[in-house]
């Protein structure tokens, strides 16, 4: 990292996390699950150092019908949905509209799962330690719903790994998992991208290439 405590890019951030995760004892062969798209290059570096398989775990934000960037909830693989009920009530969003948004986002989630895996089934989670990776944690909605979904798959333990996160959010998430590794928790936080020198949008092709590269590393 630079003297200003910003990561050069997601690969630099992944290597920083890998150095912190490598000395840890895992009860079973760990699996790295990255939240696409930004979590994949971070997760690739962790998987490389730990000699662990890498897969995606998809989460979609449910956006406010009039303000898409405002999350009213999130969904994850396995059909899990987390709603911000107080916000939905405050904004008077009808249940039918929430359900319509949910259905649309599940359709996109399923499309991306097919795109990223190319028909390959997801990795078996049961009995394994899982390291859930993203490129940063702001509100924590996406990663929280991912944790809820993972709990239904009976992993041995769940750890969250993110290069940077909002301190209050990290404190709350740490109570829900077995371990949370987030070395940079600035206050004020503002936004994930501010803590990277280079923070370009990760493309679908880059996600697929990262998964293919990780698969090649495991075969060696």
BAVO-409386 format. One line per 5 residues: number of its first residue (from 1); their letters; for each residue x, y negated, z negated of N, C-alpha, C. Coordinates in nm, 4 decimals. Example, Ala and Ser with C-alpha at 12.3 -4.5 7.8 and 13.67 -1.06 7.14 Angstrom:
BEGIN
1	AS	1.3190/0.5690/-0.7800/1.2300/0.4500/-0.7800/1.3200/0.3300/-0.7800  1.2850/0.2250/-0.7080/1.3670/0.1060/-0.7140/1.2900/-0.0030/-0.7870
//
This chain:
BEGIN
1	XXXXX	0.0840/0.1209/0.0000/0.0000/0.0000/0.0000/0.0865/-0.1245/0.0000  0.0294/-0.2301/0.0454/0.0993/-0.3574/0.0483/0.1048/-0.4173/-0.0911  0.1903/-0.5191/-0.1126/0.1957/-0.5840/-0.2445/0.0606/-0.6398/-0.2889  -0.0268/-0.6697/-0.1922/-0.1589/-0.7224/-0.2269/-0.2545/-0.6118/-0.2681  -0.2018/-0.4874/-0.2790/-0.2800/-0.3713/-0.3210/-0.3922/-0.3411/-0.2229
6	XXXXX	-0.3631/-0.3608/-0.0953/-0.4560/-0.3179/0.0078/-0.3927/-0.2021/0.0833  -0.4763/-0.1078/0.1268/-0.4271/0.0031/0.2066/-0.4036/-0.0435/0.3498  -0.3055/0.0165/0.4149/-0.2818/-0.0155/0.5552/-0.4006/0.0259/0.6408  -0.4472/0.1485/0.6206/-0.5606/0.2018/0.6962/-0.6142/0.3229/0.6208  -0.7079/0.3947/0.6800/-0.7687/0.5088/0.6110/-0.6703/0.6234/0.5912
11	XXXXX	-0.5769/0.6414/0.6840/-0.4777/0.7475/0.6684/-0.3855/0.7181/0.5498  -0.3437/0.5946/0.5373/-0.2634/0.5526/0.4222/-0.3404/0.5763/0.2926  -0.4683/0.5436/0.2938/-0.5515/0.5640/0.1753/-0.5641/0.7126/0.1424  -0.5799/0.7958/0.2450/-0.5902/0.9392/0.2228/-0.4639/0.9966/0.1628  -0.3490/0.9497/0.2080/-0.2226/0.9982/0.1534/-0.2067/0.9567/0.0070
16	XXXXX	-0.2526/0.8358/-0.0260/-0.2467/0.7901/-0.1651/-0.3336/0.8788/-0.2544  -0.4522/0.9125/-0.2071/-0.5391/1.0010/-0.2843/-0.4796/1.1406/-0.2967  -0.4213/1.1898/-0.1880/-0.3634/1.3240/-0.1901/-0.2534/1.3349/-0.2946  -0.1739/1.2290/-0.3099/-0.0678/1.2319/-0.4110/-0.1244/1.2441/-0.5520  -0.2422/1.1875/-0.5743/-0.3055/1.1965/-0.7061/-0.3750/1.3304/-0.7270
21	XXXXX	-0.4255/1.3884/-0.6193/-0.4993/1.5143/-0.6302/-0.4078/1.6361/-0.6334  -0.2922/1.6282/-0.5692/-0.2047/1.7445/-0.5553/-0.1643/1.8076/-0.6890  -0.1336/1.7294/-0.7938/-0.0917/1.7936/-0.9199/-0.2069/1.8577/-0.9979  -0.3296/1.8336/-0.9581/-0.4436/1.8840/-1.0342/-0.4605/2.0338/-1.0138  -0.5065/2.1018/-1.1184/-0.5332/2.2450/-1.1099/-0.6772/2.2659/-1.0636
26	XXXXX	-0.6941/2.3469/-0.9614/-0.8265/2.3780/-0.9106/-0.8614/2.5219/-0.9476  -0.9844/2.5412/-0.9939/-1.0271/2.6740/-1.0382/-1.0409/2.7711/-0.9221  -1.0589/2.7218/-0.8048/-1.0727/2.8067/-0.6865/-1.0161/2.7302/-0.5677  -1.0081/2.7968/-0.4530/-0.9604/2.7293/-0.3338/-1.0497/2.6088/-0.3061  -0.9937/2.4870/-0.3078/-1.0796/2.3693/-0.2910/-1.1230/2.3512/-0.1467
31	XXXXX	-1.2367/2.2871/-0.1314/-1.2892/2.2483/-0.0015/-1.3029/2.0964/-0.0021  -1.2555/2.0329/0.1034/-1.2671/1.8878/0.1176/-1.3884/1.8591/0.2055  -1.4830/1.7852/0.1514/-1.6022/1.7442/0.2257/-1.5988/1.5927/0.2416  -1.5966/1.5479/0.3656/-1.5866/1.4052/0.3940/-1.7204/1.3505/0.4410  -1.7537/1.2317/0.3926/-1.8730/1.1630/0.4407/-1.8378/1.0899/0.5696
36	XXXXX	-1.8985/1.1322/0.6817/-1.8691/1.0639/0.8074/-1.9398/0.9286/0.8129  -1.8819/0.8337/0.8862/-1.7650/0.8692/0.9637/-1.6341/0.8291/0.8948  -1.6367/0.7240/0.8146/-1.5133/0.6700/0.7589/-1.4394/0.7619/0.6645  -1.5103/0.8556/0.6025/-1.4440/0.9453/0.5086/-1.3590/1.0524/0.5743  -1.3792/1.0770/0.7043/-1.3097/1.1880/0.7698/-1.1591/1.1664/0.7805
41	XXXXX	-1.1093/1.0514/0.8297/-0.9634/1.0342/0.8322/-0.9008/1.0358/0.6930  -0.9725/0.9866/0.5929/-0.9229/0.9937/0.4548/-0.9152/1.1400/0.4107  -1.0241/1.2139/0.4362/-1.0289/1.3541/0.3970/-0.9275/1.4398/0.4698  -0.8960/1.4045/0.5938/-0.7988/1.4813/0.6713/-0.6627/1.4812/0.6029  -0.6208/1.3661/0.5523/-0.4910/1.3595/0.4848/-0.4919/1.4389/0.3546
46	XXXXX	-0.6040/1.4379/0.2831/-0.6142/1.5168/0.1601/-0.6094/1.6661/0.1931  -0.6844/1.7065/0.2952/-0.6864/1.8472/0.3353/-0.5479/1.8935/0.3794  -0.4743/1.8054/0.4467/-0.3407/1.8394/0.4942/-0.2473/1.8701/0.3762  -0.2495/1.7854/0.2740/-0.1594/1.8026/0.1595/-0.2012/1.9218/0.0737  -0.3309/1.9406/0.0555/-0.3795/2.0495/-0.0306/-0.3920/2.1824/0.0436
51	XXXXX	-0.3674/2.1808/0.1756/-0.3853/2.3013/0.2576/-0.5275/2.3573/0.2406  -0.6223/2.2670/0.2446/-0.7627/2.3002/0.2213/-0.8446/2.2793/0.3481  -0.9530/2.3548/0.3644/-1.0410/2.3300/0.4783/-1.1145/2.1973/0.4636  -1.1442/2.1379/0.5778/-1.2157/2.0101/0.5821/-1.3460/2.0284/0.6573  -1.4526/1.9748/0.6027/-1.5813/1.9740/0.6712/-1.6477/1.8404/0.6439
56	XXXXX	-1.7530/1.8129/0.7187/-1.8318/1.6924/0.6945/-1.9517/1.7268/0.6068  -1.9941/1.6300/0.5297/-2.1191/1.6410/0.4539/-2.1965/1.5140/0.4830  -2.3068/1.5300/0.5526/-2.3739/1.4128/0.6075/-2.4722/1.3494/0.5109  -2.4659/1.2186/0.5084/-2.5558/1.1362/0.4280/-2.6019/1.0211/0.5157  -2.7282/0.9850/0.5052/-2.7809/0.8707/0.5795/-2.8516/0.7759/0.4836
61	XXXXX	-2.8206/0.6485/0.4976/-2.8897/0.5467/0.4193/-3.0305/0.5275/0.4741  -3.1251/0.5041/0.3858/-3.2603/0.4650/0.4256/-3.2682/0.3130/0.4135  -3.2750/0.2463/0.5272/-3.2725/0.1011/0.5270/-3.4092/0.0388/0.5074  -3.4112/-0.0770/0.4466/-3.5334/-0.1554/0.4301/-3.5913/-0.1841/0.5690  -3.7230/-0.1716/0.5857/-3.7808/-0.1914/0.7193/-3.7583/-0.3304/0.7785
66	XXXXX	-3.7428/-0.4326/0.6944/-3.7161/-0.5678/0.7454/-3.5700/-0.6108/0.7286  -3.4913/-0.5309/0.6600/-3.3518/-0.5680/0.6332/-3.2708/-0.4393/0.6285  -3.2279/-0.3957/0.7455/-3.1693/-0.2621/0.7612/-3.0504/-0.2378/0.6696  -2.9721/-0.3400/0.6407/-2.8532/-0.3217/0.5583/-2.8855/-0.2995/0.4111  -3.0067/-0.3322/0.3706/-3.0476/-0.3137/0.2309/-3.1000/-0.1718/0.2132
71	XXXXX	-3.0335/-0.0934/0.1300/-3.0722/0.0468/0.1113/-3.1892/0.0579/0.0148  -3.2903/0.1319/0.0577/-3.4002/0.1660/-0.0333/-3.3889/0.3119/-0.0766  -3.2836/0.3785/-0.0304/-3.2603/0.5171/-0.0660/-3.1591/0.5792/0.0273  -3.1451/0.7107/0.0178/-3.0513/0.7832/0.1036/-3.0948/0.9284/0.1112  -3.0498/0.9960/0.2166/-3.0759/1.1387/0.2342/-2.9432/1.2084/0.2593
76	XXXXX	-2.9416/1.3418/0.2383/-2.8204/1.4199/0.2633/-2.8594/1.5536/0.3231  -2.7581/1.6240/0.3725/-2.7780/1.7597/0.4202/-2.8514/1.8409/0.3131  -2.9226/1.9409/0.3566/-3.0020/2.0286/0.2683/-3.1340/1.9646/0.2274  -3.1693/1.8507/0.2860/-3.3022/1.7952/0.2642/-3.3188/1.7114/0.1394  -3.2112/1.6732/0.0747/-3.2208/1.5943/-0.0483/-3.2457/1.4473/-0.0147
81	XXXXX	-3.3358/1.3851/-0.0923/-3.3657/1.2425/-0.0742/-3.3611/1.1727/-0.2092  -3.2958/1.0567/-0.2132/-3.2893/0.9734/-0.3327/-3.3489/0.8382/-0.2978  -3.4495/0.7952/-0.3734/-3.5173/0.6688/-0.3456/-3.4957/0.5692/-0.4582  -3.4845/0.4421/-0.4211/-3.4804/0.3336/-0.5186/-3.6257/0.2916/-0.5433  -3.6920/0.3657/-0.6319/-3.8349/0.3442/-0.6547/-3.8679/0.2023/-0.7007
86	XXXXX	-3.7907/0.1418/-0.7933/-3.8223/0.0040/-0.8337/-3.8151/-0.0949/-0.7174  -3.7146/-0.0804/-0.6303/-3.7019/-0.1713/-0.5167/-3.8163/-0.1514/-0.4183  -3.8519/-0.0268/-0.3935/-3.9626/0.0026/-0.3020/-4.0928/-0.0576/-0.3547  -4.1134/-0.0467/-0.4857/-4.2335/-0.1044/-0.5458/-4.2298/-0.2570/-0.5390  -4.1143/-0.3146/-0.5683/-4.1012/-0.4604/-0.5667/-4.1251/-0.5167/-0.4271
91	XXXXX	-4.0783/-0.4440/-0.3243/-4.0938/-0.4891/-0.1867/-4.2271/-0.4456/-0.1253  -4.3063/-0.3706/-0.2013/-4.4387/-0.3246/-0.1556/-4.4296/-0.2494/-0.0226  -4.3343/-0.1592/-0.0136/-4.3185/-0.0778/0.1074/-4.4098/0.0438/0.0947  -4.5044/0.0619/0.1858/-4.5997/0.1731/0.1747/-4.5298/0.3089/0.1814  -4.5795/0.4092/0.1083/-4.5195/0.5427/0.1119/-4.5095/0.6002/0.2534
96	XXXXX	-4.6101/0.5741/0.3363/-4.6071/0.6262/0.4730/-4.4896/0.5682/0.5511  -4.4574/0.4418/0.5243/-4.3452/0.3792/0.5941/-4.2122/0.4374/0.5447  -4.2037/0.4615/0.4141/-4.0839/0.5257/0.3598/-4.0659/0.6640/0.4215  -4.1752/0.7394/0.4344/-4.1680/0.8727/0.4942/-4.1271/0.8658/0.6413  -4.1742/0.7646/0.7120/-4.1378/0.7499/0.8533/-3.9892/0.7181/0.8682
101	XXXXX	-3.9375/0.6313/0.7828/-3.7951/0.5997/0.7842/-3.7137/0.7250/0.7521  -3.7615/0.8008/0.6541/-3.6927/0.9244/0.6154/-3.6878/1.0230/0.7307  -3.8002/1.0420/0.7990/-3.8056/1.1367/0.9107/-3.7103/1.0949/1.0228  -3.7053/0.9649/1.0508/-3.6152/0.9153/1.1554/-3.4697/0.9403/1.1191  -3.4358/0.9170/0.9935/-3.2966/0.9334/0.9527/-3.2576/1.0811/0.9428
106	XXXXX	-3.3522/1.1680/0.9057/-3.3225/1.3116/0.9062/-3.2977/1.3609/1.0483  -3.3710/1.3075/1.1438/-3.3480/1.3453/1.2838/-3.2073/1.3055/1.3277  -3.1633/1.1853/1.2881/-3.0287/1.1405/1.3225/-2.9236/1.2226/1.2484  -2.9504/1.2555/1.1226/-2.8573/1.3377/1.0457/-2.8372/1.4733/1.1128  -2.9472/1.5363/1.1538/-2.9380/1.6672/1.2187/-2.8646/1.6573/1.3529
111	XXXXX	-2.8884/1.5489/1.4267/-2.8195/1.5298/1.5548/-2.6688/1.5201/1.5328  -2.6296/1.4468/1.4295/-2.4867/1.4298/1.4042/-2.4221/1.5594/1.3557  -2.4952/1.6376/1.2767/-2.4390/1.7652/1.2331/-2.4087/1.8537/1.3540  -2.4994/1.8576/1.4496/-2.4760/1.9361/1.5707/-2.3594/1.8788/1.6503  -2.3525/1.7475/1.6602/-2.2470/1.6824/1.7360/-2.1094/1.7089/1.6748
116	XXXXX	-2.0980/1.6929/1.5439/-1.9680/1.7038/1.4789/-1.9189/1.8481/1.4720  -2.0099/1.9408/1.4450/-1.9681/2.0802/1.4274/-1.9750/2.1607/1.5567  -2.0478/2.1134/1.6551/-2.0597/2.1882/1.7785/-2.1252/2.3235/1.7590  -2.2199/2.3312/1.6676/-2.2888/2.4573/1.6425/-2.2243/2.5436/1.5356  -2.1051/2.5066/1.4886/-2.0402/2.5840/1.3830/-2.1156/2.5648/1.2523
121	XXXXX	-2.1386/2.6727/1.1766/-2.2106/2.6581/1.0500/-2.1262/2.5835/0.9475  -2.1887/2.5229/0.8488/-2.1120/2.4557/0.7440/-2.0322/2.5557/0.6611  -1.9302/2.5072/0.5935/-1.8491/2.5928/0.5077/-1.9301/2.6427/0.3892  -1.8958/2.7609/0.3402/-1.9599/2.8162/0.2204/-1.9083/2.7418/0.0978  -1.9994/2.6823/0.0218/-1.9638/2.5978/-0.0914/-1.9643/2.6752/-0.2232
126	XXXXX	-2.0515/2.7710/-0.2339/-2.0739/2.8399/-0.3611/-1.9439/2.8961/-0.4186  -1.9183/2.8620/-0.5457/-1.8030/2.9144/-0.6160/-1.6732/2.8409/-0.5907  -1.6732/2.7415/-0.5032/-1.5519/2.6662/-0.4713/-1.5524/2.5301/-0.5403  -1.4339/2.4814/-0.5704/-1.4207/2.3415/-0.6087/-1.4380/2.2562/-0.4839  -1.5156/2.1501/-0.4951/-1.5430/2.0619/-0.3826/-1.4886/1.9235/-0.4127
131	XXXXX	-1.4143/1.8691/-0.3171/-1.3666/1.7315/-0.3266/-1.4452/1.6496/-0.2249  -1.5318/1.5637/-0.2739/-1.6190/1.4824/-0.1905/-1.5503/1.3491/-0.1640  -1.5273/1.3181/-0.0370/-1.4403/1.2056/-0.0004/-1.5158/1.1016/0.0821  -1.4918/0.9749/0.0503/-1.5360/0.8645/0.1356/-1.4254/0.7607/0.1392  -1.4378/0.6635/0.2303/-1.3326/0.5618/0.2409/-1.3509/0.4485/0.1406
136	XXXXX	-1.4580/0.4521/0.0636/-1.4802/0.3523/-0.0397/-1.6186/0.3693/-0.0999  -1.6358/0.3139/-0.2183/-1.7630/0.3250/-0.2894/-1.8104/0.1851/-0.3256  -1.9240/0.1459/-0.2717/-1.9820/0.0146/-0.3037/-2.1007/0.0346/-0.3986  -2.2197/0.0559/-0.3437/-2.3363/0.0803/-0.4291/-2.3378/0.2229/-0.4821  -2.2715/0.3146/-0.4134/-2.2682/0.4540/-0.4560/-2.3878/0.5362/-0.4141
141	XXXXX	-2.4825/0.4754/-0.3409/-2.6043/0.5486/-0.3038/-2.5728/0.6726/-0.2209  -2.4899/0.6551/-0.1196/-2.4617/0.7667/-0.0301/-2.3947/0.8821/-0.1029  -2.2945/0.8505/-0.1820/-2.2208/0.9576/-0.2483/-2.3032/1.0196/-0.3608  -2.3923/0.9420/-0.4214/-2.4775/0.9971/-0.5265/-2.5746/1.0997/-0.4701  -2.6325/1.0715/-0.3559/-2.7245/1.1683/-0.2966/-2.6482/1.2900/-0.2448
146	XXXXX	-2.5244/1.2706/-0.2032/-2.4416/1.3844/-0.1636/-2.4148/1.4761/-0.2819  -2.3883/1.4183/-0.3979/-2.3659/1.4984/-0.5184/-2.4912/1.5786/-0.5527  -2.6078/1.5153/-0.5441/-2.7327/1.5866/-0.5724/-2.7508/1.7054/-0.4788  -2.7205/1.6849/-0.3516/-2.7340/1.7935/-0.2549/-2.6335/1.9045/-0.2831  -2.5117/1.8684/-0.3166/-2.4088/1.9683/-0.3436/-2.4403/2.0523/-0.4663
151	XXXXX	-2.4996/1.9906/-0.5662/-2.5331/2.0653/-0.6875/-2.6238/2.1845/-0.6570  -2.7066/2.1716/-0.5534/-2.7944/2.2810/-0.5154/-2.7238/2.3942/-0.4435  -2.5960/2.3744/-0.4092/-2.5194/2.4760/-0.3377/-2.4247/2.5525/-0.4295  -2.4331/2.5278/-0.5603/-2.3597/2.6031/-0.6634/-2.2079/2.6004/-0.6484  -2.1475/2.4827/-0.6326/-2.0006/2.4782/-0.6334/-1.9483/2.5045/-0.7737
156	XXXXX	-1.8198/2.5428/-0.7834/-1.7589/2.5607/-0.9150/-1.7475/2.4263/-0.9865  -1.6933/2.3281/-0.9162/-1.6803/2.1924/-0.9698/-1.6929/2.0931/-0.8548  -1.7321/1.9716/-0.8885/-1.7407/1.8640/-0.7898/-1.6518/1.7495/-0.8347  -1.5631/1.7080/-0.7453/-1.4810/1.5895/-0.7693/-1.5099/1.4884/-0.6592  -1.5130/1.3622/-0.6951/-1.5261/1.2534/-0.5984/-1.3890/1.1895/-0.5825
161	XXXXX	-1.3492/1.1670/-0.4576/-1.2226/1.0989/-0.4296/-1.2481/0.9858/-0.3312  -1.2133/0.8656/-0.3715/-1.2278/0.7483/-0.2851/-1.1124/0.6537/-0.3125  -1.0589/0.5904/-0.2104/-0.9443/0.5010/-0.2311/-0.9781/0.3761/-0.3117  -1.0998/0.3252/-0.2951/-1.1379/0.1999/-0.3589/-1.2862/0.2060/-0.3938  -1.3215/0.1413/-0.5043/-1.4613/0.1430/-0.5429/-1.4948/0.0308/-0.6393
166	XXXXX	-1.6224/-0.0037/-0.6444/-1.6710/-0.1018/-0.7406/-1.6646/-0.0402/-0.8806  -1.6058/-0.1083/-0.9771/-1.5846/-0.0473/-1.1095/-1.7118/0.0053/-1.1751  -1.8187/-0.0712/-1.1751/-1.9424/-0.0260/-1.2404/-1.9987/0.0985/-1.1728  -1.9916/0.1007/-1.0398/-2.0414/0.2160/-0.9667/-1.9579/0.3392/-0.9981  -1.8267/0.3224/-1.0016/-1.7391/0.4355/-1.0327/-1.7651/0.4893/-1.1733
171	XXXXX	-1.7859/0.4001/-1.2676/-1.8160/0.4432/-1.4050/-1.9432/0.5269/-1.4086  -2.0453/0.4834/-1.3359/-2.1719/0.5565/-1.3346/-2.1563/0.6922/-1.2665  -2.0853/0.6962/-1.1554/-2.0675/0.8211/-1.0817/-1.9836/0.9217/-1.1602  -1.8864/0.8726/-1.2347/-1.7981/0.9617/-1.3099/-1.8755/1.0466/-1.4102  -1.9903/0.9969/-1.4552/-2.0711/1.0727/-1.5510/-2.1465/1.1878/-1.4847
176	XXXXX	-2.1541/1.1863/-1.3516/-2.2335/1.2858/-1.2795/-2.1508/1.3985/-1.2194  -2.0180/1.3874/-1.2258/-1.9323/1.4875/-1.1620/-1.8241/1.5327/-1.2596  -1.7482/1.6340/-1.2190/-1.6424/1.6867/-1.3052/-1.5185/1.5974/-1.3062  -1.4954/1.5267/-1.1973/-1.3803/1.4356/-1.1904/-1.4062/1.3293/-1.0857  -1.3528/1.2110/-1.1087/-1.3592/1.1027/-1.0110/-1.2205/1.0418/-1.0001
181	XXXXX	-1.1670/1.0396/-0.8784/-1.0357/0.9815/-0.8523/-1.0555/0.8601/-0.7622  -1.0350/0.7422/-0.8180/-1.0507/0.6174/-0.7419/-0.9472/0.5191/-0.7956  -0.8279/0.5180/-0.7367/-0.7174/0.4415/-0.7949/-0.7328/0.2906/-0.7897  -0.8112/0.2400/-0.6977/-0.8254/0.0954/-0.6825/-0.9700/0.0564/-0.7106  -0.9911/-0.0144/-0.8240/-1.1254/-0.0572/-0.8633/-1.1210/-0.2071/-0.8949
186	XXXXX	-1.1135/-0.2898/-0.7912/-1.0963/-0.4342/-0.8115/-1.2238/-0.5014/-0.8609  -1.2042/-0.6082/-0.9343/-1.3171/-0.6908/-0.9777/-1.2757/-0.8378/-0.9620  -1.3474/-0.9140/-0.8799/-1.4680/-0.8761/-0.8052/-1.4364/-0.7834/-0.6885  -1.5349/-0.7042/-0.6501/-1.5156/-0.6013/-0.5487/-1.5488/-0.6516/-0.4085  -1.6654/-0.7072/-0.3896/-1.7164/-0.7637/-0.2643/-1.7506/-0.6557/-0.1609
191	XXXXX	-1.6506/-0.5942/-0.0947/-1.6812/-0.4979/0.0115/-1.5626/-0.4044/0.0331  -1.5913/-0.2824/0.0779/-1.4868/-0.1813/0.0977/-1.3803/-0.2301/0.1958  -1.4236/-0.2848/0.3091/-1.3307/-0.3212/0.4149/-1.2272/-0.4255/0.3767  -1.2550/-0.5038/0.2731/-1.1600/-0.6067/0.2303/-1.0318/-0.5475/0.1735  -1.0347/-0.4211/0.1360/-0.9207/-0.3592/0.0694/-0.8371/-0.2743/0.1636
196	XXXXX	-0.8557/-0.2990/0.2934/-0.7763/-0.2351/0.3980/-0.7197/-0.3432/0.4903  -0.5943/-0.3255/0.5324/-0.5385/-0.4140/0.6337/-0.6071/-0.3912/0.7685  -0.6322/-0.2649/0.8004/-0.6979/-0.2280/0.9255/-0.8153/-0.1377/0.8911  -0.9362/-0.1789/0.9302/-1.0569/-0.1055/0.8928/-1.1515/-0.0976/1.0134  -1.1051/-0.0363/1.1228/-1.1916/-0.0267/1.2412/-1.3031/0.0750/1.2208
201	XXXXX	-1.4063/0.0642/1.3005/-1.5134/0.1628/1.2985/-1.4602/0.2969/1.3474  -1.4923/0.4029/1.2753/-1.4532/0.5380/1.3160/-1.5594/0.5898/1.4131  -1.5158/0.6440/1.5257/-1.6093/0.6910/1.6277/-1.6456/0.8380/1.6054  -1.7531/0.8809/1.6718/-1.7912/1.0218/1.6665/-1.6805/1.1110/1.7211  -1.6148/1.0664/1.8270/-1.5055/1.1453/1.8848/-1.3907/1.1598/1.7854
206	XXXXX	-1.3636/1.0562/1.7083/-1.2569/1.0647/1.6081/-1.2942/1.1612/1.4961  -1.4217/1.1661/1.4609/-1.4669/1.2626/1.3609/-1.4440/1.4045/1.4112  -1.4846/1.4311/1.5326/-1.4682/1.5647/1.5893/-1.3209/1.6007/1.6017  -1.2390/1.5055/1.6412/-1.0953/1.5313/1.6542/-1.0325/1.5602/1.5177  -1.0769/1.4882/1.4148/-1.0248/1.5119/1.2807/-1.0594/1.6505/1.2294
211	XXXXX	-1.1824/1.6946/1.2533/-1.2230/1.8292/1.2119/-1.1448/1.9349/1.2877  -1.1227/1.9127/1.4165/-1.0462/2.0091/1.4971/-0.9016/2.0155/1.4485  -0.8445/1.9010/1.4157/-0.7071/1.8978/1.3667/-0.6952/1.9711/1.2339  -0.7926/1.9502/1.1452/-0.7911/2.0186/1.0159/-0.8016/2.1698/1.0338  -0.8851/2.2127/1.1267/-0.9006/2.3564/1.1530/-0.7702/2.4172/1.2016
216	XXXXX	-0.6959/2.3446/1.2851/-0.5672/2.3923/1.3338/-0.4665/2.4060/1.2196  -0.4701/2.3140/1.1246/-0.3784/2.3205/1.0110/-0.4030/2.4433/0.9260  -0.5292/2.4808/0.9095/-0.5638/2.5983/0.8277/-0.5176/2.7267/0.8967  -0.5231/2.7286/1.0295/-0.4858/2.8509/1.1029/-0.3358/2.8773/1.0999  -0.2547/2.7758/1.0714/-0.1092/2.7947/1.0764/-0.0611/2.8799/0.9595
//
